[in-house]
Amino acid sequence: MAENIQQLEGKLNDLYQQLDGVLLELAAFRKTSPRAKAETARLLEGYLINVSKRIKQISRENQDDLLEGISLLKIKMMG
């Protein structure tokens, strides 16, 4: 079980690194193209909505709330 947790943690860390790179690229683009802020906001909003929908879908399909035990308030406050 510990090995599985480590593998999942590694995959999430890889995903975070990739996302971080995209976010840095997005921020740089917004800085050089201020008129693109609305469009990039739409892209980021759409991405976050899709992630949320997928988490909910997988939770329903597996009858296991993947967000159980996760404090969205804590996530918001830590940001």
Distance bins in CASP14 RR format, pairs under 12 A and 6 or more apart:
PFRMAT RR
TARGET T0000
AUTHOR 0000-0000-0000
RMODE 2
METHOD distances of the structure
MODEL  1
1 7 0 0 0 0 0 1 0 0 0 0 0
1 8 0 0 0 0 0 1 0 0 0 0 0
2 8 0 0 0 0 0 1 0 0 0 0 0
2 9 0 0 0 0 0 1 0 0 0 0 0
3 9 0 0 0 0 0 1 0 0 0 0 0
3 10 0 0 0 0 0 1 0 0 0 0 0
4 10 0 0 0 0 0 1 0 0 0 0 0
4 11 0 0 0 0 0 1 0 0 0 0 0
5 11 0 0 0 0 0 1 0 0 0 0 0
5 12 0 0 0 0 0 1 0 0 0 0 0
6 12 0 0 0 0 0 1 0 0 0 0 0
6 13 0 0 0 0 0 1 0 0 0 0 0
7 13 0 0 0 0 0 1 0 0 0 0 0
7 14 0 0 0 0 0 1 0 0 0 0 0
8 14 0 0 0 0 0 1 0 0 0 0 0
8 15 0 0 0 0 0 1 0 0 0 0 0
8 66 0 0 0 0 0 1 0 0 0 0 0
9 15 0 0 0 0 0 1 0 0 0 0 0
9 16 0 0 0 0 0 1 0 0 0 0 0
10 16 0 0 0 0 1 0 0 0 0 0 0
10 17 0 0 0 0 1 0 0 0 0 0 0
11 17 0 0 0 0 0 1 0 0 0 0 0
11 18 0 0 0 0 0 1 0 0 0 0 0
12 18 0 0 0 0 0 1 0 0 0 0 0
12 19 0 0 0 0 0 1 0 0 0 0 0
13 19 0 0 0 0 0 1 0 0 0 0 0
13 20 0 0 0 0 0 1 0 0 0 0 0
14 20 0 0 0 0 0 1 0 0 0 0 0
14 21 0 0 0 0 0 1 0 0 0 0 0
15 21 0 0 0 0 0 1 0 0 0 0 0
15 22 0 0 0 0 0 1 0 0 0 0 0
15 51 0 0 0 0 0 1 0 0 0 0 0
16 22 0 0 0 0 0 1 0 0 0 0 0
16 23 0 0 0 0 0 1 0 0 0 0 0
17 23 0 0 0 0 0 1 0 0 0 0 0
17 24 0 0 0 0 0 1 0 0 0 0 0
18 24 0 0 0 0 0 1 0 0 0 0 0
18 25 0 0 0 0 0 1 0 0 0 0 0
19 25 0 0 0 0 0 1 0 0 0 0 0
19 26 0 0 0 0 0 1 0 0 0 0 0
19 44 0 0 0 0 0 1 0 0 0 0 0
19 47 0 0 0 0 1 0 0 0 0 0 0
19 48 0 0 0 0 0 1 0 0 0 0 0
19 51 0 0 0 0 1 0 0 0 0 0 0
20 26 0 0 0 0 0 1 0 0 0 0 0
20 27 0 0 0 0 0 1 0 0 0 0 0
21 27 0 0 0 0 1 0 0 0 0 0 0
21 28 0 0 0 0 1 0 0 0 0 0 0
21 29 0 0 0 0 0 1 0 0 0 0 0
22 28 0 0 0 0 0 1 0 0 0 0 0
22 29 0 0 0 0 0 1 0 0 0 0 0
22 40 0 0 0 0 0 1 0 0 0 0 0
22 43 0 0 0 0 1 0 0 0 0 0 0
22 44 0 0 0 0 1 0 0 0 0 0 0
22 47 0 0 0 0 1 0 0 0 0 0 0
23 29 0 0 0 0 0 1 0 0 0 0 0
23 30 0 0 0 0 0 1 0 0 0 0 0
23 40 0 0 0 0 0 1 0 0 0 0 0
23 43 0 0 0 0 0 1 0 0 0 0 0
23 44 0 0 0 0 1 0 0 0 0 0 0
23 47 0 0 0 0 0 1 0 0 0 0 0
23 48 0 0 0 0 0 1 0 0 0 0 0
24 30 0 0 0 0 0 1 0 0 0 0 0
24 31 0 0 0 0 0 1 0 0 0 0 0
25 31 0 0 0 0 0 1 0 0 0 0 0
25 32 0 0 0 0 0 1 0 0 0 0 0
25 40 0 0 0 0 0 1 0 0 0 0 0
25 43 0 0 0 0 0 1 0 0 0 0 0
25 44 0 0 0 0 0 1 0 0 0 0 0
26 32 0 0 0 0 0 1 0 0 0 0 0
26 33 0 0 0 0 0 1 0 0 0 0 0
26 36 0 0 0 0 1 0 0 0 0 0 0
26 37 0 0 0 0 0 1 0 0 0 0 0
26 39 0 0 0 0 0 1 0 0 0 0 0
26 40 1 0 1 0 0 0 0 0 0 0 0
26 41 0 0 0 0 1 0 0 0 0 0 0
26 42 0 0 0 0 0 1 0 0 0 0 0
26 43 1 0 0 1 0 0 0 0 0 0 0
26 44 1 0 0 1 0 0 0 0 0 0 0
26 47 0 0 0 0 0 1 0 0 0 0 0
27 33 0 0 0 0 0 1 0 0 0 0 0
27 36 0 0 0 0 0 1 0 0 0 0 0
27 37 0 0 0 0 0 1 0 0 0 0 0
27 40 0 0 0 0 1 0 0 0 0 0 0
27 41 0 0 0 0 0 1 0 0 0 0 0
27 44 0 0 0 0 0 1 0 0 0 0 0
28 36 0 0 0 0 0 1 0 0 0 0 0
28 40 0 0 0 0 0 1 0 0 0 0 0
29 35 0 0 0 0 0 1 0 0 0 0 0
29 36 1 0 0 1 0 0 0 0 0 0 0
29 37 0 0 0 0 1 0 0 0 0 0 0
29 39 0 0 0 0 1 0 0 0 0 0 0
29 40 1 0 0 1 0 0 0 0 0 0 0
29 41 0 0 0 0 0 1 0 0 0 0 0
29 43 0 0 0 0 0 1 0 0 0 0 0
29 44 0 0 0 0 0 1 0 0 0 0 0
30 36 1 0 0 1 0 0 0 0 0 0 0
30 37 1 0 1 0 0 0 0 0 0 0 0
30 38 0 0 0 0 0 1 0 0 0 0 0
30 39 0 0 0 0 1 0 0 0 0 0 0
30 40 1 0 1 0 0 0 0 0 0 0 0
30 41 0 0 0 0 1 0 0 0 0 0 0
30 43 0 0 0 0 0 1 0 0 0 0 0
30 44 0 0 0 0 0 1 0 0 0 0 0
31 37 0 0 0 0 1 0 0 0 0 0 0
31 40 0 0 0 0 0 1 0 0 0 0 0
32 40 0 0 0 0 0 1 0 0 0 0 0
33 39 0 0 0 0 1 0 0 0 0 0 0
33 40 0 0 0 0 1 0 0 0 0 0 0
34 40 0 0 0 0 0 1 0 0 0 0 0
34 41 0 0 0 0 0 1 0 0 0 0 0
36 42 0 0 0 0 0 1 0 0 0 0 0
36 43 0 0 0 0 1 0 0 0 0 0 0
36 44 0 0 0 0 0 1 0 0 0 0 0
37 43 0 0 0 0 0 1 0 0 0 0 0
37 44 0 0 0 0 0 1 0 0 0 0 0
38 44 0 0 0 0 0 1 0 0 0 0 0
38 45 0 0 0 0 0 1 0 0 0 0 0
39 45 0 0 0 0 0 1 0 0 0 0 0
39 46 0 0 0 0 0 1 0 0 0 0 0
40 46 0 0 0 0 0 1 0 0 0 0 0
40 47 0 0 0 0 0 1 0 0 0 0 0
41 47 0 0 0 0 0 1 0 0 0 0 0
41 48 0 0 0 0 0 1 0 0 0 0 0
42 48 0 0 0 0 0 1 0 0 0 0 0
42 49 0 0 0 0 0 1 0 0 0 0 0
43 49 0 0 0 0 0 1 0 0 0 0 0
43 50 0 0 0 0 0 1 0 0 0 0 0
44 50 0 0 0 0 0 1 0 0 0 0 0
44 51 0 0 0 0 0 1 0 0 0 0 0
45 51 0 0 0 0 0 1 0 0 0 0 0
45 52 0 0 0 0 0 1 0 0 0 0 0
46 52 0 0 0 0 1 0 0 0 0 0 0
46 53 0 0 0 0 1 0 0 0 0 0 0
46 54 0 0 0 0 0 1 0 0 0 0 0
47 53 0 0 0 0 0 1 0 0 0 0 0
47 54 0 0 0 0 0 1 0 0 0 0 0
48 54 0 0 0 0 0 1 0 0 0 0 0
48 55 0 0 0 0 0 1 0 0 0 0 0
48 75 0 0 0 0 0 1 0 0 0 0 0
49 55 0 0 0 0 0 1 0 0 0 0 0
49 56 0 0 0 0 0 1 0 0 0 0 0
50 56 0 0 0 0 0 1 0 0 0 0 0
50 57 0 0 0 0 0 1 0 0 0 0 0
51 57 0 0 0 0 0 1 0 0 0 0 0
51 58 0 0 0 0 0 1 0 0 0 0 0
51 66 0 0 0 0 0 1 0 0 0 0 0
51 67 0 0 0 0 0 1 0 0 0 0 0
52 58 0 0 0 0 0 1 0 0 0 0 0
52 59 0 0 0 0 0 1 0 0 0 0 0
52 66 0 0 0 0 0 1 0 0 0 0 0
52 67 0 0 0 0 1 0 0 0 0 0 0
52 72 0 0 0 0 0 1 0 0 0 0 0
53 59 0 0 0 0 0 1 0 0 0 0 0
53 60 0 0 0 0 0 1 0 0 0 0 0
54 60 0 0 0 0 0 1 0 0 0 0 0
54 61 0 0 0 0 0 1 0 0 0 0 0
54 66 0 0 0 0 1 0 0 0 0 0 0
54 67 0 0 0 0 0 1 0 0 0 0 0
55 61 0 0 0 0 0 1 0 0 0 0 0
55 62 0 0 0 0 0 1 0 0 0 0 0
55 64 0 0 0 0 0 1 0 0 0 0 0
55 65 0 0 0 0 1 0 0 0 0 0 0
55 66 1 0 1 0 0 0 0 0 0 0 0
55 67 1 0 0 1 0 0 0 0 0 0 0
55 68 0 0 0 0 0 1 0 0 0 0 0
55 70 0 0 0 0 1 0 0 0 0 0 0
55 72 0 0 0 0 0 1 0 0 0 0 0
56 62 0 0 0 0 0 1 0 0 0 0 0
56 64 0 0 0 0 0 1 0 0 0 0 0
56 65 0 0 0 0 1 0 0 0 0 0 0
56 66 0 0 0 0 1 0 0 0 0 0 0
56 67 0 0 0 0 1 0 0 0 0 0 0
57 65 0 0 0 0 0 1 0 0 0 0 0
57 66 0 0 0 0 1 0 0 0 0 0 0
58 64 0 0 0 0 1 0 0 0 0 0 0
58 65 0 0 0 0 1 0 0 0 0 0 0
58 66 1 0 0 1 0 0 0 0 0 0 0
58 67 0 0 0 0 0 1 0 0 0 0 0
59 65 1 0 1 0 0 0 0 0 0 0 0
59 66 1 0 1 0 0 0 0 0 0 0 0
59 67 1 0 0 1 0 0 0 0 0 0 0
59 68 0 0 0 0 1 0 0 0 0 0 0
59 70 0 0 0 0 0 1 0 0 0 0 0
60 66 0 0 0 0 1 0 0 0 0 0 0
60 67 0 0 0 0 0 1 0 0 0 0 0
62 68 0 0 0 0 0 1 0 0 0 0 0
67 74 0 0 0 0 0 1 0 0 0 0 0
67 75 0 0 0 0 0 1 0 0 0 0 0
69 75 0 0 0 0 0 1 0 0 0 0 0
70 76 0 0 0 0 0 1 0 0 0 0 0
70 78 0 0 0 0 0 1 0 0 0 0 0
71 77 0 0 0 0 1 0 0 0 0 0 0
71 78 0 0 0 0 1 0 0 0 0 0 0
72 78 0 0 0 0 0 1 0 0 0 0 0
72 79 0 0 0 0 0 1 0 0 0 0 0
73 79 0 0 0 0 0 1 0 0 0 0 0
END
